Structure formats: structure tokens, C-alpha cells
């Protein structure tokens, strides 16, 4: 009863207090170039992870899928812990091990009790330095990945975004899918995978990040003990420089009238990670909002697009996106629609883009900024999200950007900035379009292109 009373009387921290009370991110660079970063808190658990500058953008046509293949094999044992011994040791700690591969990065992370942080660092170092890559395991995992590729074909949203990258960045590395092609997975050899690891898994291209009830000094000591053996290589020597992936206004249409719903993605070229325009474009997307017919709200939602979509039954769901890479990005709009509502929904989406370019109001910018602040503070929930935030920031920006700075950037945005920045990226630009399903009613590309500006009298 006493505990409940104390809990009820405890005051909640204000938004400003929350921003000011976030622990500082400490960063140490080891002699071999590995960056060690952490945020200490009083949590009983911690998340420790490696974020690596490697992904499908670093692959060529023949090796596309190698990074995804390596990620699968990483959990199947190391030279020190063969077979399932690695997973069993993680489970013996009561820890959770996970990882993912994207177009520009690969991550492996462990969530464990804070006292087990040194052991987690040792396990991660073993994972990335002692890949077993046994022939028998490669063949077994090859079959698993081929089955996954078949299952992924049924996720039409992911298929649509892969098509969007393929048409927007055609002929470049960003056009590759993360998982690779079926043909590549069938023919990738052990030598291909070893070459991928030796080329990309180098200390200067890695960030060892941690968040939770840990000590930065202990984290650095553990990193020195277990990662000191990684050979030093400059960032430039360890992998060829990225080639510029030029955006192309074009389209891919995969018509299948047997499918019940159409997936449409429309995008223009957006800025890279470090461009300050990203904050303004995120405000613009918050103005557009998102919608799903299965959620509540209906036509009473604050989003103008959501209210009209609900009132006139224009789509099942829609969501704007702002996907950034090192030097480019995709700023766009994805919706799922009945076949006979495609043209009306496309008209609404493009009309909203034009409205953002010409007549954004201060009241909706204020609402959007509050939405972004809420999303920003939600990143503080759990050690895993904080750890991922640290790793991503150091790879993308070279430093952890504090939330106070993000808040200042958001606060600086006004309606004029939204109109100017949206005009810069959207107005009279050639879009990339990907469409999957029963899309007979989708406008001709020239018609869609003509709706990227308004004729003013």
C-alpha cells in the first residue's frame, strides 16, 4: 500500500525536463578505429550492439544478397562456438540476440542483464570476428533463405518498395533488394561470403553501442579486450567509396488482376541523412498523417487526407515516408486501394503535395511539430531503441545528436519553410512510381507527371 501511495504522489516529468535529464552519450575511439558509444541509466538491463556500415548498397549484381546471407549464418555458430553452442550460451544468460541487414547497414545486438554486459561484448566480438561459414551450414541456410524469398513475395508492401527502389535508382546499387535474387542465393559460394566479411567487417566501419545500466569505462575496457585483435584499416582502404546513385523519374507496373487490392508508391528524390531539410520534410509528412481503415477516428481525424479518404472510401490505408541514405533519399506516399478508387486516391495524394508547396498553414505545422516531438520522446522507451538510436546516429551523422538539438530544429520550422522545402523537392519534379496488383485504372505516367505542378493564372 505504501508503495502504491508513493507511486501516485510522484509527479510526472515535463517535456522540457525530460529533454534536459537525458544522460550524455559518451564516445571513445579505439586505436584500431572502432567507435565505442554508450548512454548510462539506472536500468537493470542493457542492450549492446554492433552497427556496421555494410549492406546491399555495397554489393554488386553478382554478389547481391551476400550480406543478408552472412547475417543468417552469423547465428549458426562461430569457430570458437560451433553449431548451436553460440545460441545456447546466449540463452543461458536469459538474453535476447537479434540482427538485421538494410541497404546501408548491418546490426547485431544483445539485450541482457546489466551485469552481463562484458559477456555480451565478448559474444558480439566472437560473432563478427570468427565466422565459421561451414559448407554444410551454408547449404542448409541457402534452403532457408530461398523459402523466405518465396514468403516475401506475398508481402506486397515490401514488394512495392523494392520495385520503387529498382525504378528510382535503376542501374545503381540502391536498386538492389536487401535479400538478393533467387538466382544469386542459389549460386553464392563460401568464397563470396568470406570476401564480403573480410572487406566490410572492419573496425573503422563499426560502432559498438550500449544503453542501460552499464559503465562506459567498463564497456571500453571490454571492447579493448575483445576487439583489439581486429586489424586496423582506414575507412577508405577497407571498402571502395560509394558511387553516386542517381534518381530517375520512371515507373514499374506489375499488374495482377487476381489480387484484391492495389499497392501504389509514389516518390520524388529526397535528401540524404545529414541534410537539415529532413526535419522540414518530416513535419510535412506529419501534416499529411497516416490512415488505416481498421483503426478508429474515421473522418474526424486531424489529417485532411485521412478524413477525405475515410469519407469517400478512397483507400484501405496510406502512409507517407521519408527514407534517407548517405547521399540521397525517397520522399513519398504509399497507399493500398480498391481497383476502382486508385485514380481518386492518387488525385488526393498529389493534390495534398501541391497544397503543402503552396498553402501550408501555421496551425497545421504546429500540430505536426507536436506529433514529431511525441515520436521523438518515444525513442526513450527501452534500452534497445536507445542503443539503436546511438548506433544509427554515429554511422549517419558521426555523432549522437541530442534530443534538445532535435527539438530546437523542429521548433525552428514554420509554414514558410514547409512551403519552400516542399517546393524544392516536390514541385514540378519527375516522380518514381511502383504499382502492384489490379492497377488498370492507374493514371498514365504523363498524367501523373502533369499533376506535379499547378497552372496558376
Helices and strands as residue ranges (DSSP letters): H 2-9, H 15-20, E 26-29, E 35-40, E 45-52, G 56-58, H 66-74, H 85-92, E 96-101, E 106-113, G 114-116, H 117-129, H 135-152, H 156-168, G 173-175, H 182-187, H 190-200, G 203-205, E 206-212, H 216-227, H 235-238, E 251-255, E 262-270, H 277-288, E 290-292, G 298-300, H 304-311, E 317-324, E 329-337, G 339-341, H 342-359, H 362-377, G 378-380, H 383-396, H 403-411, H 415-425, E 432-437, H 445-450
